[in-house]
Each structure stands twice: as structure tokens, then as C-alpha cells.
């Protein structure tokens, strides 16, 4: 399904009526002495972690980083108008003239401070926090469609939308000062419900500590982020920490994988379950896949039975839609209305996104960049592909090396042809990354070949496609750049794929 990736306009990322807190108030909130001899000190109207984002009146939060300390950029923050600095003892030693609040482990205090600073704006909304290895973006965007864009906000990997209008954001789950400012904007805009992705990084780093979600939703868990987590158990424990009374009021959990079934037995929260394969509070039955999506019936609590059209292929997208119905029903929305909204969804940028340029084969762009996701995409497309299934696939540099051969193996197990190419090599050798993916692809029955250069690989796959085939370009989805040797060049799989199709038509 075609989706226009260009936002119509941009929403502000800070409230139009900013809070006003004195430095003395901030210090008192943190339980430390105010760094001013008399008076209340400067008036503060915002918080930020990035010296490049400082606005006049900000409290600049200088945290230790992997390669530098935020305090090293305090001069730039001061020139931009920062009124004071919050940092640790090491950071304080690097500062000179600016009023400075010093606390131990400022990151651990930041989320609570940010929520207080903006007067706890998330309390004015119904909030749904969605976590899982796959499907967070699709689920939150289906939730937006289910609710109607004017009443909903979405925060996640492909950005933030407030009332249907894009707001600039970078991380899947923004840092606490940015997140709480976005909540404050939502409150000003009269948004009723926010569905947001909650990453394991955000949970470990405390970015959402200032929020108690009305509903926490678990989709699945597979191999990913093992460059950040010690192992899969550590990754699971990070996800599971969302399903505690400190972070959520109710849990909605998918029972389709072992981690969901485990979480259902471990969470102390009131529990609602859903499944595409078996017994649960919400179940998918009579599932009927077709070229443009999936039709099914949904069985729910208290005798609910309804028809649902999911405008995206794949049983995993059925699970994502069930997650939306189960989660939003808990906060008072009628399941029938939610189903109608999901059916109207225009699709999700870079998630099973169809590219149409008059060709006789199906062309799809998807964000799949981990083994389970590659498997899910290909098994979804196989039943609706009468011809060959062709995938263009690479792997990102400076990330989990262990998943590269697993991705190649998954692709060669489920596709007829795997075109191994470059993703975002970052600082690594593209050829070395391709070799790791190819080593896994050699283990599957599908044919594998190597084409250096992503645009060249896409063009090669298109040139091989015939009537009835499906070409999947996987890995980058909605992204509009490719990072090679530390430089990000413009690159959009959707544009490159459409151009390649036009070039052979």
C-alpha cells in the first residue's frame, strides 16, 4: 500500500506556554542546595541534553557520555542562552561561571525532574506503551488510525505525530526532557490518547521513568540489540521492566511466543492476553490472507465477535492489529470502532510498503533488519506470491555481528533469491559485512548472490523480476539516508526502487 512519506507540516516540539521554574525550585525538587547566594536565581523555561538544541532559558543537562562529557559543551549551551547547568561532580569540575546544580547520577534523576518541570503532562492523556522486538511502529500507527488522527498522538521510530501532524524527533523513545515536552504539547493540543513505542534502551536508561502508562503492551521478543544487552535474558528483563506497577497500570501481552507466555505469568499487573494461534482473551480466527492484506474474525471478552480487515499482509500484522484492539478497548474504546479505523489505515511508511510504478510484479519495502523480522516478512509474502520471492538484504555496521549470518540464513530459507548488498555499513567494511550475511545465506536452499552498492543491488533484483514475482527490499524501510564511513548520504529505498522499476519498464 502506497504511503506518502512527506509530512504536510511540522508540529512544535515544546509547549507554546512553557513552564517557568526558578533555579531554587529545581534544586529543591532534586533535594540539593541552590547554587545561588541570594534570590531564586535565573528563571528556567525548558530542559535539554543537547547543547545544539538549547533555547534561551533552558536548564542544560550535562551528562557523561561514551566519548565526551556534556559539560565540555557548556560554553556552547551558555552562548545559546542556557540559564544554568545540571551535572555530576565530574562535570562540575569542567565548568566555570554558569550556575550549576550538582547531583549524583543525574540521568537517574532526569525523567522525574522532566515530568515535574512540565507539571506531569502525561497524566492529561491516556497512554499506551508498546514494546517488542518487531511491530512497535506498525502497532502504534494502527492505533493512530483506529482512534482517528485528530485525537491521537504517536511517538516512535519514524517520528512523532500529534493530531496527525509530524513533530521532529530522533530516537525511538525520546530522551526524558524531549518526551515530557512533547507530552506538554499534546496536552495543549487536546490530544486524548498517545500510543508510543518503548524501546529496551529507553527502559534501561530511564527515559520513561516519569510516565505511568495506562496500558503496557508486549508484542514479541527475538534476537536484537545484543550489542547493548549482555544476552537475550538481559534483553527480556529490560522489556519486562515495563510491566511493573512503577511503569504501568495494566498489561496486554501476546501469547504467540515463549517470552510473551513467560511475561504473562510474571507480570503483577492486571492482565489481558491476545493470540493469533490459540486461546487468549482476544483471538484471531478464520484468518484469510490476500494480496492487499488480511481479513479475519476477532473473538473478544464478553462475547465480542467482529470482522477485521488489516490492510497489511502477514500474521504478524494480524497480531499487531489485535494488540491495538485489546489495548485501546481497555481504555474505553468500542472494539467495532477500532476495527473500522484499522481498516481505513493508509499503511505505515517503510513497513510492508508497496511501491507501484506500473510493473507486473509486486514490489515491497520493509524495515526488517533482524532474523525474525526477515522470516516474518517472507513468510507473509510467500502465500500471495505466485512466482519467485526475491529479497534484497544487507546488515548494519557497528551493530550485533552475530545476527548477520542468521539474517542471511533466514532469507535463503524463505526466499528463492537473496541479493546480498549493503545496508548502513557505518565505520565497517561493506565487503566484510556482506561476507558475513552470505555465509548464512549459504546454509539455506535459496540462491544467493552478492551485489555491492545498494542502488545497484535493487536495480539488479528489479531486472530479474517477472510477472507474478515479489521483490522485497529489506532493512532500511522509512530511512532516507545511508551511512557509509561516517557520512550519511541521501538514500530512500522507496525512491530508488521506484526509479529502478521505471528504468526497466
Buried (B, 14 or more C-beta within 10 A) or exposed (E): BEBEBEBEEEBBBBBEEBBEBBBBBBBEBBEBEBBBEEEBBBBBBBBBBBBEBBEEBBBBBBBBEEEEBBBBBBBBBBEBBBBBBBBBEEBBEBBEEBBBBBBEEBBEBBBBBBBBBBBBBBEBBBBBBBBBBBBBBBBBBBBBBBBBBEBBBBBBBBBBBBBBBBBEBEBBBBBBBBBBBBBBBBBBBEBBBBBBBBBBBBBBBBBBBBBBBBBBBBBBBBBBBBEBBEEBEBBBBBBBBBBBEEBBBBBBBBBBBEBBBBBBEEBEBEBBBBBBBEEBBBBBEEBEBEEBBBBBBBBBEEEBEBEBBBBBBBBBBBBBBBBBBBBBBBBEBEBBBBBBBBBEBEBBBBBBBBBEBEBEBBBBBBBBBBBBBBBBBBBBBBEBBEBBBBBBBBBBBEBBBEBBBBBBBBBBBBBBBBBBBBBBBBEBEBEEBBBBBBBBBEBBEBBBBBBEEBBBBBBBBBEBBEEEBBBBBBBBBBBBEBBBEEEEEEBBBBBBBBBBBEEEE
